[in-house]
């Protein structure tokens, strides 16, 4: 799981991350409160911090994500 130090996210960043997670959960039919969704949320933050900062890039990278 990600360990965030001094990570600051703008409201737009949070909206992007939440939207990507919602899409991932919907596509995989996964409950947003599940451990799989927690794994995806952590991965989304890691991906965002490594440069996947657009909706298209983040969603594509999450689709390639292999489960926990």
N, C-alpha and C positions, 0 to 999 in steps of 0.2 A: 504494500500500500504506500501511497505517496507520503512523504514527510515534507510539509511545507513550512519554510522559514521565510518570514517577511514577504509572503506572497500577497499581493494586492490585486484584486480583480475588480474591474469596473462593472457597473450594472449591465452594460452591453456584453461584457465577457461572460458574466453569469447567465445571461439570457441565451447566449450561444451555447454554452456548456449544457444548460438545462434542456435546450431544444435538441441537441445532439443525443443526450441521454434518453430523452423521451422517444425520439425516433428509433434508437437502438432497441429500447425495450419493446416498442410497438412491433417492429420488424421481427423480433425474435420471440414475441409473445411471452415476455418476462415481466413479472411484477416489479414495479419500481422500488419496492421495499425489500427485494430479495438480495441474497448474497451475490448473485450474478450481476445485479444492477449496481451494487456497491463496487464490485470489481471493475465494471465498465466506467463508473463515475471516476474512480481513481485513474484508470487508463486515460480517460478523456482529459483530465487535468494534466497528466504527464504529456500527452500528445499536444495539448494547447501550449504548454510551456516550452515544448521543443519545436514550435513553429507552425503547428496546424491551427492557425488563427482565423480561418474563414469557415463558414458553414460547410462549403463544399469539401475542403481539405479535411476537416475534423470528421464529418460524417463518413467520408471515404475511408479514412484511417480506422474508424471504429468498426466499419463493416468488415475490415480485414482482421479484426481482433479475434484471437483464439481465446476461448473461455478459460475460467479458473481451473 
